[in-house]
Amino acid sequence: MRRRVWFHRAAAIAWALTLPVALKWWPQSVAFVIVASVYANAYTSWAAAEAASDRDVVERLDRIETMLATLTKPQE
């Protein structure tokens, strides 16, 4: 889980570091703007899908319910 967080932070830092180059190159390159825009849209959609995924939470809740069931099960 933490790998994803650091991956997203690293991507944000990488894009921030491209700012000086982008400002210099942007007026001369429509292709750069297109690539940056498509990447931003794809990346945002992917990140939103990761955030909306509740698989990890559901798995953890299932484990908790199983543990609670074994703890509260009457002794035979």
WONOR-V174628 format. One record per residue. RES is the residue in one letter. PHI is phi in radians with two decimals (* if undefined). BURIAL is # if it has 16 or more other ideal C-beta (glycine too) atoms within 10 Angstrom, else .. D_LAST is the distance of its C-alpha to the last C-alpha in Angstrom with 2 decimals. Layout:
res = [RES RES]
phi = [PHI PHI]
burial = [BURIAL BURIAL]
d_last = [D_LAST D_LAST]
//
This chain:
res = [M R R R V W F H R A A A I A W A L T L P V A L K W W P Q S V A F V I V A S V Y A N A Y T S W A A A E A A S D R D V V E R L D R I E T M L A T L T K P Q E]
phi = [* -1.18 -1.07 -1.12 -1.07 -1.20 -1.08 -1.16 -1.15 -1.12 -1.12 -1.12 -1.14 -1.06 -1.17 -1.13 -1.24 -1.43 -0.97 -1.04 -1.14 -1.09 -1.14 -1.35 -1.51 -0.94 -1.05 -1.86 -2.43 -1.25 -1.05 -1.09 -1.13 -1.12 -1.09 -1.09 -1.18 -1.12 -1.07 -1.07 -1.16 -1.15 -1.12 -1.12 -1.12 -1.10 -1.13 -1.14 -1.14 -1.09 -1.18 -1.40 -1.19 -1.90 -1.00 -1.11 -1.17 -1.11 -1.09 -1.14 -1.11 -1.09 -1.12 -1.12 -1.09 -1.13 -1.12 -1.12 -1.10 -1.27 -1.30 -1.67 -1.18 -1.09 -1.25 -1.71]
burial = [. . . . . . . . . . . . . . . . . . . . . . . . . . . . . . . . . . . . . . . . . . . . . . . . . . . . . . . . . . . . . . . . . . . . . . . . . . . .]
d_last = [39.54 41.95 44.21 44.93 45.85 48.23 49.64 50.60 52.06 54.04 55.40 56.49 58.22 59.90 61.30 62.49 64.29 66.09 67.64 70.90 71.44 70.60 73.09 75.78 75.04 74.10 77.65 78.57 75.50 74.14 71.90 70.09 69.42 68.14 65.81 64.51 63.94 62.13 59.98 59.15 58.15 56.04 54.38 53.62 52.11 49.93 48.78 48.02 45.93 43.98 43.47 42.37 39.82 36.35 34.57 33.56 32.26 30.25 28.70 27.80 26.32 24.20 22.86 22.20 20.36 18.15 17.47 16.82 14.40 12.30 12.79 12.02 8.97 6.36 3.80 0.00]
//
